[in-house]
């Protein structure tokens, strides 16, 4: 059976690369959209099986697009193909039912195989960060808050969700990088987590982002 694919990315060079990559594959690229509006037109007219989305697009809000897309086309499977494992986007993608989250450095044949696996509901993701988020998402105890966060810790946690580094958080909050590090250690202990991605997942699931 032919797998019909729509690619959505606001970068011309990336869309051209995907067109070239899939030209001789078993997949059928039915459209390549540079904007959210163009993507919705393709969806309405051509009804693809798989949406391949750059959720970190610069010209439109990828999360907002994905949220609207899931409401209008709940039967279409979504794969995120983007440049980085950004905590905010990877957690939002998991919450919105994305099937896989992969980085653009994936080999061509691996991408084709991944798309086929998503279509048929087989295989597992090769992205450790994505697998970690899905595991936490499925844990009913993960949403429990161990200890109440202070206002400053909540501010730091929101910065973590936004993907800010310790140095960027320090500048944003006008504190030292060492103080930020201490706040993060307190956040991890209170939430019972061990990594920034885990903390970001907790924040999103508890309405803090």
C-alpha positions, 0 to 999 in steps of 0.5 A, spaced: 500 500 500 502 506 498 504 511 504 502 518 502 506 523 506 506 531 507 512 535 509 511 541 513 517 546 514 518 553 512 526 552 510 526 552 502 533 548 503 530 542 507 523 541 503 528 540 497 532 535 501 526 531 503 523 531 496 530 529 493 531 524 499 524 521 497 524 521 490 526 514 489 523 511 495 517 507 496 513 513 499 509 518 496 510 525 497 503 528 496 505 535 498 511 540 501 508 546 505 512 552 507 506 555 512 501 552 516 495 555 511 498 551 506 499 545 510 491 545 512 490 546 504 494 540 502 490 536 508 483 538 506 485 537 498 489 531 498 488 527 505 495 524 506 497 518 511 503 521 515 505 528 516 512 530 517 513 536 521 518 541 523 515 543 530 521 548 531 519 552 524 521 560 525 515 563 521 509 559 525 508 556 532 509 549 531 505 547 537 499 551 536 499 548 529 500 541 531 494 542 536 489 545 531 491 539 526 490 534 531 483 537 532 481 537 525 485 531 522 485 526 528 486 520 524 493 522 521 499 520 524 504 525 525 512 525 525 516 531 528 523 532 524 527 537 527 533 540 528 534 539 536 531 535 542 528 542 545 525 540 552 519 544 550 517 542 543 519 534 545 514 534 551 508 538 547 509 533 541 508 527 546 502 530 549 499 532 543 500 524 540 506 525 535 508 518 533 515 519 533 520 525 534 527 525 530 533 529 528 534 531 521 541 528 521 537 521 521 540 517 515 535 517 509 534 510 509 533 510 516 527 515 515 524 511 510 524 505 515 521 510 520 515 513 516 513 505 514 514 503 521 509 509 524 504 507 518 504 500 520 504 501 527 511 497 528 518 498 531 520 503 536 524 510 536 531 511 535 531 517 539 533 516 547 530 523 549 523 521 546 523 514 549 524 517 555 519 522 555 514 517 553 516 513 558 515 518 563 508 520 560 505 513 561 507 513 569 501 515 573 505 517 579 510 521 575 505 527 576 505 527 583 508 533 586 513 531 592 514 538 595 512 545 593 516 549 589 518 556 591 516 562 586 523 562 584 524 555 583 517 555 578 521 561 574 527 557 573 523 551 571 519 555 566 526 557 563 528 550 563 521 548 559 523 554 554 530 550 553 534 556 556 541 554 559 543 555 566 547 562 563 541 564 560 537 563 566 541 567 570 541 573 565 534 572 565 533 572 572 538 577 574 542 572 578 548 568 578 549 561 574 551 558 581 544 560 584 541 557 578 545 551 579 542 550 586 535 552 584 535 546 579 538 541 584 532 543 589 527 542 583 530 535 581 530 533 589 522 536 590 520 533 583 524 526 584 527 527 577 534 527 575 534 530 568 532 537 565 527 533 560 524 530 566 523 536 569 520 539 563 515 534 562 513 534 569 512 542 568 508 541 562 503 536 565 502 540 571 500 546 567 506 550 568 508 551 560 
